[in-house]
Amino acid sequence: MSERTESTAATVPVFDGHNDTLLDLGVAGRSFFERSDAGHIDLPRAREGGLAGGLFAVFVRDPKAAVEEPQEIDDEAADADGADGPDDTAAAIGAPRSRYASVERMPPPMPL
């Protein structure tokens, strides 16, 4: 890291507006807590770069849908049917919670 980058990282908190770190961790089997060349974010690099926070994307595939076929959403039909979301709310909430349970064990946030 250059001196200018280090100086900026030390004084300006960084907020990542969208990242796929959680999705990458689930697939790659790597640890968020250990430095890695895989992915864009791990805890050591986040601390060095001044990452203060971010929005971590979570995607839950519909277990009833075929994996190979992309789903198309028909907003008009959904509105007509009164559908507001998944039929199985417990599965929609439980899947990301169980897949990313290790996130709950992350260290406390870094001070700004």
C-alpha positions as CSV (number, residue, x, y, z in Angstrom):
1,M,0.0,0.0,0.0
2,S,1.4,3.4,-0.9
3,E,1.9,6.1,1.8
4,R,-0.9,8.2,0.4
5,T,-3.3,5.2,0.5
6,E,-2.3,4.4,4.0
7,S,-2.8,8.0,5.1
8,T,-6.2,8.1,3.4
9,A,-7.3,4.7,4.9
10,A,-6.2,5.9,8.4
11,T,-8.4,9.1,8.2
12,V,-11.4,8.3,5.9
13,P,-13.8,5.5,6.9
14,V,-14.9,3.4,4.0
15,F,-18.4,2.1,3.5
16,D,-18.9,-0.6,0.8
17,G,-22.3,-0.1,-0.7
18,H,-22.6,-3.7,-2.1
19,N,-20.4,-6.7,-1.8
20,D,-20.7,-10.4,-2.4
21,T,-18.4,-11.5,0.4
22,L,-21.0,-13.7,2.2
23,L,-21.9,-15.4,-1.1
24,D,-18.2,-16.0,-1.8
25,L,-17.5,-17.4,1.6
26,G,-20.3,-20.0,1.2
27,V,-18.9,-21.2,-2.1
28,A,-15.1,-20.9,-1.6
29,G,-15.0,-22.3,1.9
30,R,-12.5,-19.7,3.0
31,S,-12.4,-17.9,6.3
32,F,-13.4,-14.2,6.5
33,F,-11.0,-13.9,9.4
34,E,-7.8,-15.0,7.5
35,R,-6.0,-13.0,4.8
36,S,-6.7,-14.5,1.4
37,D,-6.1,-13.7,-2.2
38,A,-9.5,-15.1,-3.0
39,G,-12.4,-12.6,-3.0
40,H,-12.3,-8.9,-2.3
41,I,-12.8,-8.7,1.4
42,D,-11.4,-10.5,4.4
43,L,-10.9,-9.1,8.0
44,P,-7.2,-8.3,7.8
45,R,-7.6,-6.4,4.5
46,A,-10.8,-4.7,5.7
47,R,-9.0,-3.3,8.7
48,E,-5.9,-2.2,6.7
49,G,-8.2,-0.5,4.2
50,G,-10.3,1.4,6.8
51,L,-13.6,-0.5,6.0
52,A,-16.1,0.8,8.5
53,G,-19.1,-1.1,7.2
54,G,-20.9,-2.4,4.2
55,L,-24.0,-4.0,2.7
56,F,-23.4,-7.7,2.4
57,A,-25.6,-9.3,-0.3
58,V,-27.5,-12.4,0.5
59,F,-29.3,-14.5,-2.1
60,V,-31.6,-17.4,-1.2
61,R,-32.5,-19.7,-4.1
62,D,-36.1,-21.0,-4.2
63,P,-35.7,-24.6,-3.2
64,K,-38.7,-25.5,-5.4
65,A,-37.2,-24.0,-8.5
66,A,-34.9,-25.8,-10.9
67,V,-31.3,-24.8,-10.4
68,E,-30.6,-24.4,-14.2
69,E,-33.6,-22.3,-15.0
70,P,-33.6,-18.5,-14.1
71,Q,-36.8,-17.3,-12.5
72,E,-38.8,-14.6,-14.2
73,I,-41.0,-12.4,-12.0
74,D,-44.3,-11.2,-13.4
75,D,-45.1,-8.1,-11.3
76,E,-48.6,-7.7,-12.7
77,A,-49.5,-11.3,-11.9
78,A,-48.0,-11.1,-8.4
79,D,-50.0,-8.0,-7.7
80,A,-53.2,-9.5,-9.0
81,D,-52.7,-12.6,-6.9
82,G,-51.9,-10.5,-3.8
83,A,-48.5,-12.2,-3.5
84,D,-46.2,-10.2,-1.4
85,G,-43.3,-12.6,-1.1
86,P,-42.2,-16.2,-0.6
87,D,-44.9,-18.7,0.4
88,D,-42.6,-20.3,2.9
89,T,-41.5,-17.4,5.2
90,A,-39.7,-19.7,7.6
91,A,-37.5,-21.1,4.8
92,A,-36.8,-17.6,3.4
93,I,-35.6,-16.4,6.8
94,G,-34.0,-19.7,7.9
95,A,-31.8,-20.3,4.9
96,P,-29.6,-17.3,5.1
97,R,-29.4,-17.5,8.9
98,S,-28.1,-21.0,8.8
99,R,-25.8,-20.6,5.8
100,Y,-24.1,-17.5,7.3
101,A,-24.3,-18.3,11.0
102,S,-20.6,-17.8,11.3
103,V,-21.2,-14.1,10.6
104,E,-22.8,-13.8,14.1
105,R,-19.5,-14.8,15.6
106,M,-17.6,-12.0,13.9
107,P,-15.6,-9.6,16.1
108,P,-17.2,-6.3,17.2
109,P,-17.0,-3.4,14.7
110,M,-13.8,-1.4,14.4
111,P,-13.9,2.0,15.9
112,L,-14.0,4.8,13.3
